[in-house]
Amino acid sequence: MEQAAVRLKKGEGRSFKAGGPWIYGNEIDLLTGPWENGGLVRIEDYNGYVLGHGFVNTNSAITVRALSRRADAVIDEAFLDRRVRAAWQYRKDTVDTACCRLIFGEADFLPGLVVDKFSDVLVVESLALGIDRLKGTILRLLTRALAEDGIHIRGVYERSDAKVRLKEGMERVKGFLSEPFDPKVEIVENGLQYVVDVAEGQKTGFFLDQKYNRLAIQPLARGGRALDCFTHTGAFALNAAKGGAAEVLGVDASETGVLQARENAALNGMDGQVGFACRDVFDLLPELERRDERFDLVILDPPAFTKSRASVKKAVRGYREINRRGIALVRDGGYLATCSCSHFMTPELFAQTVGEAARDARRRLRQVEYRTQSPDHPILWGVDESYYLKFYIFQVCDDR
């Protein structure tokens, strides 16, 4: 039977040929054979040379998502099983697997699919039509691989409710993919307990990518006063307390997040050590500055201020503002932990913006370390989109 194929225009596909995961519609010359959106296609250069295999979806600007670069690849259950087992083995090699990201889309060569493990529960996010058709098979294979290591998965919840699915011609969906269970799941990370709401929490319920960054701030909090901005459900704040901070204030604009953060503090017996306020950080920081408040550790973990190139300039202003005010609140010799989770805020631009904020605040920054996302969110070279989290720790000194 003739196989469906996409053929590139002459001179196109440069990003894909350099290791990128996607082919855009304007790079394609023609589609041949019995193809359908969400189906598998062979990827050919303009002269017919086979470049690999992937999914096609003409509803999306990303028309082809690559699954394999081997000309002879057969995309069947055995192929998917190899992908799943490789992803699981990598996590066993690199991270604490009690809670971790098991599959990270393109970086695990399963484009558009995210699977997070929270103790004995899996949360899946499917963002591409082709992978959506295979998610049931992939979850079955993944559950089997985990079971072979003695890990029983009691439930699976789907959080495919991101707006990006609309660009694929799909509806936003969420709900159980297994027998129903209590969606508030207790986990342990860095020795701390949390309740993760996989049904109503942000994204898949908890930001696993900051696991080891949270651990890194613990020794800097010892004996001091810490401020955790954009605390979400309190993870950085609780790590500061575990590190020995005498007093911690966590701030977030989400009332739901703050309520969950307080529950997490109580769960760890830290409700007398850690306090939380439901406030807009952009409003609170100037107030703290006017009151001449000072902290030994300030943590800035904002949401992505930009999700497109078009809004980068506006995002730069936001990052500069919170970093300037955050730096001003650090006592001489204290520490600042600051990050950006936006792919479009490049490492160079983020470093430049933080540097400008320090100059505006008339403070000096001494870099302690630069970090990125946890290894269970691997950065695949050639796939720039897989590198998104920038995390700096600085010592803040008076200008001298």
Salt bridges, closest charged atoms under 4 A:
GLU36 OE2 - ARG133 NH1 3.23
GLU44 OE1 - ARG7 NH2 2.79
GLU44 OE2 - ARG42 NH2 2.79
ASP45 OD2 - LYS17 NZ 3.09
ASP72 OD1 - ARG70 NE 3.19
GLU77 OE1 - ARG140 NH2 2.94
ASP81 OD2 - ARG85 NE 2.97
ASP81 OD1 - ARG144 NH2 3.52
GLU106 OE2 - ARG65 NH1 3.33
ASP108 OD2 - ARG91 NH2 2.69
ASP116 OD1 - ARG101 NE 2.62
ASP120 OD1 - ARG154 NE 2.85
ASP132 OD1 - LYS135 NZ 3.13
ASP132 OD1 - ARG165 NH1 3.19
GLU148 OE1 - ARG85 NH1 2.85
ASP149 OD2 - LYS92 NZ 2.75
GLU158 OE2 - LYS135 NZ 2.52
ASP161 OD2 - ARG159 NE 3.23
GLU168 OE2 - ARG65 NH2 3.04
GLU189 OE1 - ARG214 NE 2.92
GLU200 OE2 - LYS174 NZ 3.39
GLU247 OE2 - ARG225 NE 3.39
GLU287 OE2 - ARG279 NH2 2.65
GLU289 OE1 - ARG325 NH1 2.85
ASP292 OD1 - ARG294 NH2 3.32
GLU293 OE1 - ARG225 NH1 2.82
GLU293 OE2 - ARG291 NE 3.36
ASP296 OD1 - ARG331 NE 2.20
GLU321 OE1 - ARG324 NH2 3.78
GLU321 OE2 - ARG325 NE 2.56
ASP332 OD1 - ARG400 NH2 3.67
GLU356 OE1 - ARG320 NH2 2.99
GLU369 OE1 - ARG371 NH1 3.01
ASP376 OD1 - HIS377 ND1 3.05
ASP398 OD1 - ARG363 NE 3.22
